[in-house]
Amino acid sequence: MVQLDWSNLAFKARETNVIVISRYIDGAWTKPEVTSDYGIVLNAYACVFHYAASCFEGLKAFRGVDGKVRLFRPDENARRMQSSAAFLDMAAPPEQLFIDMCVQCVHENIDYLPPYGYNASLYVRPLLFGSNPQLGVHSPAESTFIVMCAPVGTYSGAAGLTPGTATIARNYDRAAPNGTGCYKLSANYAPSFHPYNVAHGQGYRELLFLDPATKTKIDEFGSSNFLAIKDNTYVTPLSGSVLPSITNKSLQQMALDFGMKVEKRVVPVEELAEFSEVNACGTAVVITPIYSIDDKPTLESTTPTLTYRFGTPDKCGAVSEKLYKRIRGIQDGVEDDTHNWCLML
């Protein structure tokens, strides 16, 4: 095992032993190859550079309390990548190839898998992009699929379940109506850089986007799904502009297991006043508790017209914490994996 400060990994790129690559050429996928060279050589006319034909995934491997290695729900990530690629009309790796390459990447980089007990993991990043040179505006004929990984801690660098603040991005959209918001396309994320920088510069941890058509309904946070607790009910938005989060899907099942009601529906922004707990949820964080959300005329405004608050600024809500611990317990082998979500390596 490599010698790293497992308590202070943060969430950042780090070269490990190898990456795993397969290419779609002449209608077939090549046998995966392993390389320690992170320098990918592409033609300057490669489709990905000009027309952003690219999508990606994120999943995690964990070293459990029993010493065994668990990869969390890779089949779901494989199917979501196929959905994203289908929207771009480009070839995507078959489910088994996707899983096999993820497993191979973890095995080849096992020395970078954090020990149990540090709230850290090996983040696996599968990336698919159009790699053939072209000038015309059309889907790529060739694809390159790469799986890489890095040991990571919490996404924001804050301690787990530390509440943060958010603001609403009223004058920015995450996705267009009937657009690409429900797919994990690389191009979806660049438009959020500027508004996120504005929000972070004002001291907010998260940025909440509303529906792009009417700006009256909650969609999701910039990098994570939205979930809220209302009495004994788990509430998350139903919207064609929201990415289908595998973490959110898992948390919904946990809520049902706990006897809660789950509502996936339209969530008016005014309903924020009725929630006792609000969180951002996704692979990188599982749950990020949100203590307050400011609503302003524009993101650049310095004075909120309304502030919604949930719980206390120093503690995660009780229900959210229970859900978080259940998911993390399954990933760490502390809780029974009753839904067979973990692939044992």
N, C-alpha and C positions, 0 to 999 in steps of 0.2 A: 504494500500500500504506500502511495506517495505521502510525503510529509507536508500537510497543509494545515492551516489554522481552521479547523472544521467549524469553529464557533463564529467565524467572521468571513464567510464565503461570499456574501452578497449575491446578487443575481447579475452575473456578467459573463461575457465570452471568455473562455479559457481553452487553449489547445490541450487536448489530451493525447493519448497514444496514436489513435487512428480515426479516420472517418471511413464510411462504407458507401460505395457508389455503384449504381446501375444505370444503364442508359437505354432508352427506347429508340431503336434504330431499325429501319426497314420492317416495321410492324412487329417487333419482338423486343423483349427486355433481355439485356445481357446478364451474364452471371455476375453477381455482386463481387466487387473487388475491394480489397482493403489497402489503404494508403496512409502514410504518415504525412503526406504532402497536402497542406491546406490551401495551396495556391492552385486554384482551378483556372485552367487556360480556356478561354472562349474567344470565338471570332468577334470582332467589333460589331458585326451585323447581327449577333445573336438576338433572337426575338425578345428575350427577357429584358435586354437593355432598352429597347425601343418601345415595346408595347406592354411591358410589365406582366408578361404571361408567367405568373408564379403564384404558388400557394405553399403553405407550410402547416406544420402541426407542432404540438408540444405535449409531451407526456413525461412521466417520471418513474424511475426505478428506485426502490428503497431497500436498505439493508435492515432486516427485521430484528426484533428482540431475540429471535431464535437463530440468528445468523444467516437465515435464508434470504434470497434476493427475490423481490416481487416487482413486476412491471404492471402498472395500473391501467387496465382497460385498453390495451393497444388495439383491439379489434374495433372499438368505437372510433379511435383516431384514424384507422385505416379507411373506414367507411366514410368518415367526414372528408378526408382528403379526396376520395373518389368523387364525392359530391362537388367539391370545389373545382376539381379538374374538369368534371363534366360540364360545369358552367362555362369554362374557358374552351371547351371542345379540344382538350389536349389529353394525351395518354396519361393514365395514372397507374401506379403499381398495383397488381392484384393484392387482395387482402393478405394472403399468406406470405407473399414476397415482402410486403411492408412489415409484417410482424417479424419475419425471419431476419430482416436487416436490422431492425431495432434490437432484437435479441443479440445478434452478432456484435452490434456496436457496444452494447453493455458488456458483453463478455470480453471483448478486446480491450475495453477501458475499465475493467473491474477495479483496478488499483485506485481509480478516482471516485469510486462509490463511497460516500461518507459513512462512517461507522454509525451504528444505532445510538440514539440519545442526544444528537446535536440539532434536531429539527432541520436536517439538511437531506439532500437527495441528489441523485444524478439526473439532471434534466436532459431529456432526449429531444432533439430538434430534427425532424424529418423535413426536407426541403425539396420541392419539385419545381422545375422551371423549364421553359422552352429554350433549347440550346442551339437549334440550327440557325444559320445565317439567313436572313430574309429582309426584304425591303417593303413588300406588300403588307397591308393591314389584314392579316388573317391568322388563324390559329396555327401554332407551330407543328411541324411534321415530326420533329424529334424532341424528346424530353430527357432531362437528366434528373435523377433522384439520388439525393445525398442524405445520409443519416449521420449526424454528429451529436456530441453530448458534452456536458460540462457539469461539474459539481456546483451546486447552488444552495444558498440559504434563502431567506425571505426576499420577496421581490423589491420591497421598498427599503430594505435594510433595517426596518424597525423590528422590534421583538414581536413574536407571533401573537396575534389577536390584540395588538395595540390599536385602539380606535384612532381614526383620522378624520379630517374634514374634507368636504367636497363642495363644489359649486356647479350650477347649471350652465351649460353652454347654449344660451338662447340664440345667439347669432352665429352659431356654427353647427354644421350637420356632420354626423358620423357617416351616414350613408343616404343615398337618394331613395325615394319611394320606388319600389319594384327594382331596386338596384342590387348591389353586391353585398349588402350588410350581413346576410345570412350565410356567407361563405368566408372561409379563412384565406382570403387573397392577400398577398403581400401589399398590393396597392391600396388596400383599405386603411392601412395604418399610417402612411405618410401624411395624409390630410389632417391627422390628429396631432401631429408634432407641434405645430404653431399654437393651437389653443391649449394644449397641455403645457407648453412652456409658459404661456401667459398665466395659467392657473397655478403652476408650481412657483412662479415668480411672486405670486400673491400669497403663497404659504399653504395652498391647498394640496392635499395628497391625491385626490381624485376629481374627475370631471364627468358630470352626468349629462348625457345627451338625450334630448326629447325626440319624439317622432318627427321626421323631416317635413311631413306634409302640413301639419297643423300646429306643431309645438305645444300640444296640450297633453300628450301622453308620454310616459316614461319608456325609453327604449333600453339603454344600458350604459354602463360606464365605458370610458374610452378603451380600456383593455380587459374588461371583465363584465360578466352579467350582473344584473341587479336582482337582489332578493330581499324580501322584507318579512317581518313577523307581525301578525295582527291577531291578537288573542291566541288561539291554538291553530292558526292558519299560516301556512307558508305561501307567500305571494310572489310571483315572478311574471314579468311582462310577456304577453303573447303578441308578437310582432314579426312581420316578414323582414324587418331590417335588423333583427337580433341574431347574433351567432349562436347556434345550438351548442351550448357549453356542456361538455361531458361532466365537468365538476358539478354544475347546476343540476344536471340530470341525476347524478349520484346522490346529491343532497336531497332532492325531491323524494327519492326512494327511501332515504333514511328518515325523512319526516313522516312518510307513510308508515314505516316500520315502528315509529314512536307513537303512532296513533293520531298524528296530526292530519289536518285537512290540507290538501295542496290545490292552489288555484293558479293556473297559468292563464292569464287573461289580460285584457286592456287595463292599464293602471293610470288613471288620471293623475297629473302632477299634484293636484290639490290633496290627493289621498296621502301624501307624505305626512300630513298632520295627524293621521290616524295610526301610523305605524309605531310600534314600541321598539323595534330593532330594524336596522337597515345595514346591508352588507354588499360589498363587491365580491364576486366569487369567480374563481377560475383556477386553472392548473397551477399557475405560478404561486398563488397565495392560498388556495382553498377558500378561505374567508378573510376579508379585510373589513373589520367593523367600521362603520361610519357613524361618527358622533353627531355631526351637524352638516346640513346642506344649505348653502346660501342661494337665494334666487335674486338675480340682478337684471336690470334692463338689458345689459350686454355683459359679456365676459370681462371686458376691460373696465367696467364700472367699479368704483371702489367702495360704494355704499350699497349693501343689500336692501332690497325692498321687503324681504321676508327671510327669516331663518328658521329652518326646521331642525329640531333637536331630538335625539334618540338616546335614552339612557344617560350614562355619565361619560366624561372624557377620558377616564382612566380604566374602564373595564368593559369587556365584551358582554353583550347581552347573554342571559342564561340559556336561552333556547339555541342561539347561534353557537355558543360555546359547546353545547351538548352535541349538536350536529357536527361541528368541526372535530371534536374528539373522537366521534364514532368513525368518521372517514379516515382520520389519521391513525386510529387504532387498527383499522383494517389494513392500511398500507404498511404499518409497522409490525403486523403480525401479533398485535396485542389483543385484538378483537377477532371473533370468528368471521370469516369471509363468507357469509351466508348466501351471497348472490354470485359467488365465483367470479369476482371481478379481477382478481390478481392472477397474472400469469407467473408461475413459479419458474425461476431460471436455475 
